[in-house]
Each structure stands twice: as structure tokens, then as C-alpha cells.
Amino acid sequence: MTDAAATPPLARTPRGRAGVLGALWASTHPGPTLVVTILSLALGVAAGVAPGRLVLLVAAVFAGQVSVGLSNDAIDAARDAAVGRTDKPIAGGAVTADRALAVGGGAVGVALLLSLPLGPGFVAAHAIALASAWAYNAGLKSTPFSIVPFLLSFGLFPSFATLSSSMPALAAPWATTAGAALGAAVHLTNVVRDLDDDRRTGVRGLPHRLGARTSVLLAAVGIVVGAVAVLLGGGSSLIGILFFGAVVAVALATAVLVIVKRPGRAVFQLTMLAALLLAVQLVVV
């Protein structure tokens, strides 16, 4: 007997659960979630955070990023379905928005619980960053102030490592500047790919108002500003200078390309490469 009815319920349940778990994971924006988590690990190692505290730092950041990704896709489910984004599990019906939002809320609780042993400074910084990210997902993304959560959350991000150390302190101003510049570049560039779909569903954040070309140019300028801040504040070691040169070179190439042709996939990839190089520069200085 090979029909579905002949399959015992217990044999089908794990597969169903695995499907839901897979859909939930795919809705967390796995790429950015893992990149941010790895960056927190790298910054923690660079700051000399003790192994036990480092594990808590990375786990807390991972849980927080899971919550942000899930809330984003859950809140945007109707808009994503309206523009045919069936590649997204929630919009495609693989998991309900309510379930994803509930899991995302639970992930916030886990993130804050993991943050508690790292001290009140880290808890406060992480809570502010998560609140700003959820505020963006909940509606701030459709206003001229859509960039603010990225400036705030990414600006705080370098302080996650320093606040989780045994002698907590805020990161140096130059590191905060670089983090904020990185966040601005991510926001201004990431939405360029979805400008048309966003306009159709009523999303009009800052990049939509500026237009694709201006947004990418501002992102490139911001990345260079961040790189200069790291170079001047973090010291002029050989590796720091090399990464500074790489960041500036890629950012300039992006600016030239976006001036001579319509922003497309190549421009997006170049800007993200410049942002990634800036993140590495921030870690290695």
C-alpha cells in the first residue's frame, strides 16, 4: 500500500514539523542573520571577551537576529503575497504569519535572557537595538525616518563586544561611527532591489524618496566615511591601511558605476562588498 492514507500519522508528523521548522528558518533571513552573528563573534574575539561570555554574546545576538527576521517577514506577509513573493515561506503559505510572529517574540525573550549575565549595559544596548529593528519592521520602514533604526542598531553594534567584557564600556566613537555608516549603507542599498514592489504596496521609506541612484551614492559615501573613521581612530597598521584602501576602491567603483548606468545587481553587489570590507576593517584594526 503506497497511498498517503496508509502512512501512519506518527510517520508523517516529524516530516511536517521539519517542514515548518525549515520554513521558519528560511523566514529569519538566514544570510544576514548569520553574517551579523559571525560579526559579533569576530568583534568579541577582537575585544578579548572571555570564552564563556563570548558564547553568551553570540547566542544572544543570534536569537535577536532570528526575531528580527521573523518579524519582518510576518509583518510583510500580505505585501509579499500581493507582489508574488512566493519565494518567501510565509507569503507562500508554508507557515502562518501568526506562528512566525509568536516564534519571533519568543526569540526576543531568549535574546534578552541570554543577555542578562553579560550585565545591564549589554542588556540595555541589545534591547534598544532590537526595539529599533522591530519598530522598523512594524511601520517605520514606510517613513522618511526609515534609516534611523539602522543608524541606531548598527551604531550600537560595536559596543556589544565591549559591553559584554568583564570591564564593560561603550565602544570608541570612531567604532560607533563606522557601525552607523555600515547600517546606513545596508539600508540604502538593500531596498534598491525592491523599490518597485515596495511602491506598489505603499512602502515609502527614505531610499524610495531619494531614488535608487542617490541612495547608492549616499551608501558609498557613508562607507568611505566609516572607513576613514576606523583608519583615524583605530590606528594606521599595515593591515588597517590595506583594508581602508580596499574599501575606498570598491566604494569609488560603485559610485562611478551608478553614475554611468542604472543601478542594478552589480551595483548592489559592489556596495555590499564595500560594506563587508568595512566590517572586516572594523574587526582587524
C-alpha positions in Angstrom: 0.0 0.0 0.0 1.6 3.3 -1.1 -1.2 5.9 -0.7 -0.9 8.7 1.9 -3.8 7.3 4.0 -1.8 4.1 4.6 1.1 6.1 6.2 0.8 6.1 10.0 0.3 9.6 11.5 3.4 9.2 13.6 5.5 8.7 10.4 4.1 11.9 8.9 4.4 14.2 11.9 8.2 14.6 12.0 8.2 15.5 8.3 5.6 18.1 8.9 7.4 19.6 11.8 10.6 19.6 9.9 8.8 21.4 7.1 7.5 24.1 9.5 10.9 24.5 11.1 12.6 24.8 7.7 10.0 27.5 6.7 10.6 29.4 9.9 14.4 29.2 9.5 14.1 30.4 5.9 11.9 33.3 7.2 14.7 34.6 9.5 16.7 36.0 6.6 19.4 33.4 7.2 22.2 35.1 5.3 22.1 38.5 7.2 21.3 36.6 10.4 24.5 34.5 10.1 26.6 37.4 8.9 25.6 39.6 11.9 26.1 36.7 14.3 29.6 36.0 12.9 30.5 39.6 13.0 29.5 39.7 16.7 31.9 36.7 17.3 34.7 38.4 15.4 34.3 41.7 17.3 34.1 39.8 20.6 37.3 37.9 19.9 39.0 41.2 18.9 37.9 42.8 22.1 39.3 39.9 24.2 35.9 38.8 25.6 36.3 35.7 27.8 35.1 32.4 26.2 32.1 31.9 28.4 30.8 35.5 27.9 31.6 35.2 24.2 29.3 32.2 23.9 26.5 34.2 25.6 27.2 37.2 23.4 27.0 35.2 20.1 23.9 33.2 21.2 22.1 36.4 22.3 22.9 38.2 19.0 21.8 35.1 17.0 18.4 34.9 18.9 17.9 38.6 18.4 18.5 38.4 14.7 16.2 35.4 14.4 13.5 37.5 16.0 14.1 40.5 13.7 14.0 38.3 10.5 10.8 36.5 11.5 9.0 39.7 12.5 10.0 41.3 9.2 8.5 38.5 7.0 5.5 38.0 9.3 4.5 41.7 9.2 5.2 41.9 5.5 3.4 38.7 4.6 0.4 40.3 3.0 2.5 42.8 1.0 4.9 40.0 -0.1 1.9 37.9 -1.3 0.5 40.8 -3.2 3.6 41.2 -5.3 4.0 37.5 -5.8 6.9 36.8 -3.4 6.0 33.2 -3.0 9.8 32.5 -2.6 9.1 33.7 1.0 7.7 30.9 3.1 5.1 32.9 5.0 3.8 34.7 1.9 3.8 31.3 0.1 1.7 29.7 2.9 4.4 27.3 4.2 3.9 28.8 7.7 1.4 31.2 9.1 2.3 34.8 10.0 0.9 34.4 13.5 3.1 31.4 14.2 6.2 33.2 12.8 5.4 36.3 14.9 4.9 34.2 18.0 8.3 32.4 17.5 9.9 35.8 16.8 8.5 37.2 20.1 9.8 34.1 21.9 13.2 34.7 20.3 13.3 38.2 21.7 12.7 36.8 25.2 15.5 34.3 24.7 17.9 37.0 23.4 17.3 39.2 26.5 17.6 36.2 28.9 20.9 35.3 27.3 21.9 39.0 27.6 21.3 39.2 31.4 24.5 37.5 32.6 26.5 40.0 30.5 25.4 43.0 32.6 22.9 45.8 32.5 24.9 47.8 29.9 24.7 45.0 27.4 21.1 44.3 28.1 20.2 47.9 27.6 22.1 48.2 24.3 20.7 44.9 23.0 17.2 45.8 24.0 17.4 49.2 22.3 18.8 47.7 19.1 16.1 45.0 19.0 13.3 47.6 19.7 14.6 49.8 16.9 14.7 46.9 14.5 11.1 45.8 15.4 9.9 49.4 15.1 11.4 49.5 11.6 9.5 46.3 10.7 6.3 47.5 12.3 6.0 50.6 10.2 9.0 53.0 10.4 10.2 51.5 7.2 7.4 53.4 5.4 8.5 56.8 6.7 11.3 59.3 5.8 13.0 58.1 9.1 13.4 54.6 7.9 17.2 54.9 8.2 17.1 55.7 11.9 16.8 52.1 13.2 19.9 51.2 11.1 21.9 54.1 12.3 21.0 53.3 15.9 21.2 49.5 15.9 24.4 49.3 13.8 25.9 52.2 15.7 25.4 50.3 18.9 26.7 47.0 17.5 30.4 47.6 18.1 29.5 48.2 21.8 28.0 44.8 22.1 31.5 43.3 22.3 33.0 45.9 24.7 29.9 45.9 26.9 30.0 42.1 27.3 33.5 42.1 28.5 34.4 41.8 32.2 35.1 45.5 32.3 32.1 46.9 30.3 32.4 50.1 28.3 30.9 51.7 25.2 32.9 51.3 22.1 35.1 54.2 20.9 33.3 56.9 19.0 35.1 56.0 15.8 33.8 52.4 16.0 30.3 53.7 16.6 30.6 56.0 13.6 31.8 53.1 11.4 28.9 50.9 12.7 26.3 53.6 11.9 27.9 54.1 8.4 27.7 50.4 7.8 24.0 50.3 8.9 23.2 53.3 6.6 24.8 51.6 3.6 22.9 48.3 4.2 19.6 50.1 4.4 20.1 52.5 1.5 21.4 49.7 -0.8 19.3 46.6 0.3 15.9 48.1 -0.5 17.1 49.2 -4.0 16.2 45.8 -5.4 12.7 46.0 -4.1 11.8 49.7 -4.9 9.1 48.9 -7.4 7.4 46.2 -5.3 7.6 48.4 -2.3 6.0 51.3 -4.1 3.1 49.1 -5.2 2.4 48.1 -1.6 2.7 51.6 -0.1 6.2 51.4 1.4 7.9 54.7 1.0 11.0 54.9 3.2 13.9 57.2 2.8 15.5 55.3 -0.1 12.2 55.3 -2.0 12.0 59.0 -1.7 15.6 59.6 -2.7 15.6 57.1 -5.6 17.9 54.3 -6.4 20.9 56.2 -7.8 21.0 58.8 -4.9 20.6 56.0 -2.3 23.5 54.0 -3.7 25.7 57.1 -3.9 25.0 58.1 -0.3 25.7 54.5 0.7 29.1 54.6 -1.0 29.9 58.0 0.6 28.8 56.6 4.0 31.1 53.6 3.7 34.1 55.8 2.9 33.3 58.0 6.0 33.2 54.8 8.1 36.5 53.6 6.7 38.1 57.0 7.4 36.8 56.9 11.0 38.3 53.5 11.5 41.6 54.5 10.0 41.9 57.6 12.1 40.6 56.2 15.3 41.8 52.6 15.2 45.4 53.2 14.2 47.3 53.0 11.0 48.6 49.4 11.0 49.5 47.9 7.6 46.5 45.6 7.5 44.2 48.5 8.5 45.6 50.7 5.7 45.2 47.8 3.2 41.6 47.3 4.1 41.0 51.1 4.1 42.3 51.1 0.5 40.1 48.2 -0.5 37.0 49.8 1.0 37.7 53.1 -0.7 38.5 51.5 -4.1 35.3 49.4 -4.1 33.1 52.3 -2.9 34.5 54.6 -5.7 33.9 51.9 -8.3 30.4 51.6 -7.0 29.9 55.4 -7.3 31.3 55.5 -10.8 29.2 52.6 -12.0 25.9 54.0 -10.6 26.6 57.3 -12.2 27.2 55.9 -15.7 24.4 53.2 -15.6 21.1 52.4 -14.0 21.6 50.8 -10.5 21.3 47.0 -10.9 22.5 43.8 -9.4 26.2 44.6 -10.0 25.9 47.9 -8.1 24.2 46.2 -5.2 26.9 43.5 -5.0 29.7 46.1 -5.1 28.1 48.2 -2.4 27.6 45.1 -0.2 31.3 44.1 -0.9 32.4 47.6 0.3 30.2 47.2 3.4 31.7 43.8 4.1 35.2 45.1 3.8 34.4 47.9 6.2 33.1 45.4 8.7 36.3 43.4 8.4 38.4 46.6 8.7 36.5 47.3 11.9 37.4 43.9 13.3 41.1 43.8 12.3 42.3 47.2 13.5 
